[in-house]
Amino acid sequence: MGQKTNKVLKQSGVVPYRVNNGAIEVLLITTRSQQDWVIPKGGIADKMSPQDSAAKEAWEEAGVLGQINPNQFGSYKYRKNGKIYSVKMYSLPVQIESDRFPESGKRIKQWVKAKEAVKHVKKSSLRRILKQFVKYESTNQ
């Protein structure tokens, strides 16, 4: 029998953020089932860069627009339905926020202080990414 190899599926995502009264806040969204708090991410669309694809996900899943930071600040891997995903992460300073966006009827969104966002997410990989984001942004402000 041949050995089965798992193909790693590439995704990209963003941590949407804003500065409010001197404090960095991040925008968390719920999964479509509204069970967990997460951040926008998805498969890298054909003929799109990871950054542009991440910005597209930010609009579709959270209704936010801005100039994405082209520098990747972190990455993580996860398994879902027997598949392995690798996610490149970018930061997105939010310039425009809309209540009407493609997945607005499927998700809830909430702004939280960046350092407190870790407490809201269940997945350890996302907690680690949010901690990386806080460290990255505090050195790049």
Buried (B, 14 or more C-beta within 10 A) or exposed (E): EEEEEEEEEEBBBBBBBBEEEEEBBBBBBBEEEEEBBBBBBBBBEEEBEBBBBBBBBBBBBBBBBBEBBEEBBBBBEBEEEEEEBEBBBBBBBBEEBEEEBEBBEEBEBEBBEBBEBBEBBEEEEBBBBBBBBBEBBEEEE
